[in-house]
């Protein structure tokens, strides 16, 4: 092989390498390959090849953490231009000036480059742009960035106006990047609404580029929170972080997601994001980008220290582990030092001031639920207090404040209010008794025996979950009620103490309950205890026993005895319903009986009792207590297949329970309501809202793995149906580990299928195929194989889109076999057609194989249609048969590189490409299949109208290609006549339907224009 041939081969290999490297992920590997290609290109002596290699190297550096390296290759390009502009074709000239922006503006990011040098480069940029005839728009944008960096707001404001006023040309940054920078200026200067208006076309998908909307999604987070648009902020975080995650050219974007988490009560989520990018805290690439990661990291770590987690171990750079407090000190020092270096270069304090403000950020909201699973921070690991604020200077006390202070110390008034609320059975009574205790202690007021008993009883109830504290307090309260002359209330305190002991698993608790209830019965018989006191005691004993049934020697017998016991309480309460506060006791007993009846499997009986209990609570004017019965009715109704009652009851429980609901109860109610809405075909936006609330309350209840994961599954499904695919994918990914460990296979399969669909919709077909295959492997063990078949087919589609054709073929074959076994010929035909299109990858043998497969599908459907009497099944088969004819026609035409009139060589080897070897014959056969499709669509009636006309138009174009202009004109006019003269709005309300009509009309007119 001579040297010239070797050189030409080397050049060809380098060009292939350059093309491949452009598609490689950003990072050191891509840059290392680009450096190698520059060295090889230089060795060939081909200056144009060297230019291409240098441009590729600069681009690799720019979109990585090594952007500081781009200055050297760009300087080399500039020398080559000055030496011999003739080496640069028009595209190279364009790229040279385009990268001038990157270099001149990029110098700002490195404090070691003097300010005078940056200004000289900007001046040089302006000169070269004028010389080349370009607009000053890109120059003003670069000058604006420098002024903004220096903190010269007045100059930056003027340059912003000049930038916007200058003409756009090919050197202007894309619309998305320009709006990004302009909107950020307004957000940083307090005009969040204007910023969001500027970003709207980027967020809405009108403008995009390599790094947008990634950056704008992150920049919009805090403005949205400040404006109270929490749902949008959540959506932008979940969607945006997926796009930016792991991209080292987007470190400021990662930083903004961390900052958002730190300021919205999502510190655990922020810590997880930081853990994935900790290595970049020590990065030595773009230093200004690094600062935009360091400052939010310091903010997050400060929040963690303030929350008591300074001693928590966290990942640190270099693969090490540090405590939060130590990593904070390290990060703050690094951020402060780096900011100081910029300010020393700039002669201002703008960077340091901005970094200090950012690190000192304060939360914008207590908690913004995100719906994704984040590891709990766990118990506090330090007790470092926050610095106390200085005492305010003394000043006059407002009259209103004096009056409030006096009211807060009026023990008699507070005591009267607490007793009023207690008689009303109002939930605010607990806080009222706390106010009494605080005021008495603050003022030194001596409470009488009854008041002291009431306060002690309330303190004991507040401590119920701590039996060692609560039980002695209940007993003390009982003694004080005895002293106050109320033996009934004293006995009731002892009932509460015994219940607390039994709930805590202490064996003496239940026996004490029975004994004390016996005492109360005697007191009631003697007139020394009220019916309410006895009913409360009996209900308390029954509820306690219900919670301990599982530990009984014979749970069934114990349950039967308990039912008799509760029915006796119910009968007693009914006899005394006219006495004070007895309606609520009657309602409580009714609700309790519902729980017992439900436990023995009588769902209808339990539902009736829960409904009755809710009515009684409302009749007693204590709707807040109705929430328990309504919640139980909601859960039971959903389990029994009555989503309408479940929805109504869950809404009522949430309305009446309000803030009284504990986290577990709130999570279950929101989850039931979300699922009921799904079953009823309700608004998915409302489904998502309730599922999100369910995830939040489940996390608060430390039950993320149970109801929390289930709620995330429901949330992910709703977001998927709302086409918020990126957000849905984040939620489903966070749910899967818990679903796999703790939930039935059906939920895991559903989650993987939905996740696969979301990943596919966001363009990640390979990852989607993995989810479909994992779900299929689970479903293959089920008795019914329909899910298995559907998942195998979905996997084939995703694998095909991912370019994994061999695996796709195997998946389609698996689906085909399963559909055959299930007796679903329409689905079999789809799988066969998919295999046909895969076969076309082989240019030689592919067309006849594909044609044979489509013929198989046609025969299968034709036979199934003839054999079926079920009209619904026949309709499905017709749709698939028509689609098979259409696809056969497209295959016949697509296999030919020319049109009729330009015959190919005869197909003497019998490969069947066009049943005779001519383009003319192929087109005629294709037309025959389209005509068959037309006939099948006609049989579908109005439902097939759009596809019918589409097939007519396809036939018309084929006839035009075959020179049959009269027939083509007739086809076009038939379509126009079918749709009439309306603009399409009468043909359906959906935009897609109107668009189809308009598209068909335009296609018909184009066909008429062609054939004359």
SULVENHU-V613033 format. One record per residue. SS is DSSP state (h for helix, s for strand, l for the rest). Layout:
ss=<SS,SS>
This chain:
ss=<l,l,h,h,h,h,h,h,h,h,h,h,h,h,h,h,h,h,h,h,h,h,l,l,l,l,l,h,h,h,h,h,h,h,h,h,h,h,h,h,h,h,h,h,l,l,h,h,h,h,h,h,h,h,h,h,h,h,h,h,h,h,l,l,l,l,h,h,h,h,h,h,h,h,h,h,h,h,h,h,h,h,h,l,h,h,h,l,l,h,h,h,h,h,h,h,h,h,h,h,h,h,h,h,h,h,h,h,h,l,l,l,l,l,h,h,h,h,h,h,h,h,h,h,h,h,h,h,h,h,h,h,l,l,l,l,h,h,h,h,h,h,h,h,h,h,h,h,h,h,l,l,h,h,h,h,h,h,h,h,h,h,h,h,h,l,l,l,l,l,l,l,l,l,h,h,h,h,h,h,h,h,h,h,h,h,h,h,l,l,l,h,h,h,h,h,h,h,h,h,h,h,h,l,l,l,l,l,s,l,l,s,l,h,h,h,h,h,h,h,h,h,h,h,h,h,l,l,l,h,h,h,h,h,h,h,h,h,h,h,h,h,h,h,l,l,l,h,h,h,h,h,h,h,h,h,h,h,h,h,h,h,h,l,l,l,h,h,h,h,h,h,h,h,h,h,h,h,h,h,h,h,l,l,l,l,h,h,h,h,h,h,h,h,h,h,h,h,h,h,h,h,h,h,h,h,l,l,l,l,l,l,s,s,s,s,h,h,h,s,s,s,s,h,h,h,h,h,h,h,h,h,h,h,h,h,h,h,h,h,h,h,h,h,h,h,l,l,l,h,h,h,h,h,h,h,h,h,h,l,l,l,l,l,l,l,l,l,l,l,l,l,l,l,l,l,l,l,l,l,l,l,l,l,l,l,l,l,l,l,l,l,l,l,l,l,l,l,h,h,h,h,h,h,h,h,h,h,l,l,h,h,h,h,h,h,h,h,h,h,h,h,h,l,l,l,l,l,h,h,h,h,h,h,h,h,h,h,h,h,h,h,h,l,l,l,l,l,h,h,h,h,h,h,h,h,h,h,h,h,h,h,l,l,l,l,h,h,h,h,h,h,h,h,h,h,h,h,h,h,h,h,h,l,l,l,h,h,h,h,h,h,h,h,h,h,h,h,h,h,h,h,h,l,l,l,l,h,h,h,h,h,h,h,h,h,h,h,h,h,h,h,h,h,h,l,l,l,l,l,h,h,h,h,h,h,h,h,h,h,h,h,h,h,h,h,h,l,h,h,h,l,l,l,h,h,h,h,h,h,h,h,h,h,h,h,h,h,h,h,h,h,h,h,h,l,l,l,l,l,l,h,h,h,h,h,h,h,h,h,h,h,h,h,h,h,h,h,h,l,l,l,h,h,h,h,h,h,h,h,h,h,h,h,h,h,h,h,h,l,l,l,h,h,h,h,h,h,h,h,h,h,h,h,h,h,h,h,h,l,l,l,h,h,h,h,h,h,h,h,h,h,h,h,h,h,h,h,h,h,l,l,h,h,h,h,h,h,h,h,h,h,h,h,h,h,h,h,h,l,l,l,l,h,h,h,h,h,h,h,h,h,h,h,h,h,h,h,h,h,l,l,l,h,h,h,h,h,h,h,h,h,h,h,h,h,h,h,h,h,h,l,l,l,h,h,h,h,h,h,h,h,h,h,h,h,h,h,h,h,h,h,l,l,h,h,h,h,h,h,h,h,h,h,h,h,h,h,h,h,h,l,l,l,h,h,h,h,h,h,h,h,h,h,h,h,h,h,h,l,l,l,l,l,l,h,h,h,h,h,h,h,h,h,h,h,h,h,h,h,h,l,l,l,h,h,h,h,h,h,h,h,h,h,h,h,h,h,h,h,h,l,l,l,h,h,h,h,h,h,h,h,h,h,h,h,h,h,h,l,l,l,l,l,l,h,h,h,h,h,h,h,h,h,h,h,h,h,h,h,h,h,h,h,h,h,h,l,l,l,h,h,h,h,h,h,h,h,h,h,h,h,h,h,h,h,h,h,h,h,h,h,h,h,l,l,l,l,l,l,l,l,l,l,l,l,l,l,l,l,l,l,l,l,l,l,l,l,h,h,h,h,h,h,h,h,h,h,h,h,h,h,h,h,h,h,h,h,h,l,h,h,h,h,h,h,h,h,h,h,h,h,h,h,h,h,h,h,h,h,h,l,l,l,h,h,h,h,h,h,h,h,h,h,h,h,h,h,h,l,l,l,l,l,h,h,h,l,l,l,h,h,h,h,h,h,h,h,h,h,h,h,h,h,h,h,h,h,h,h,h,l>
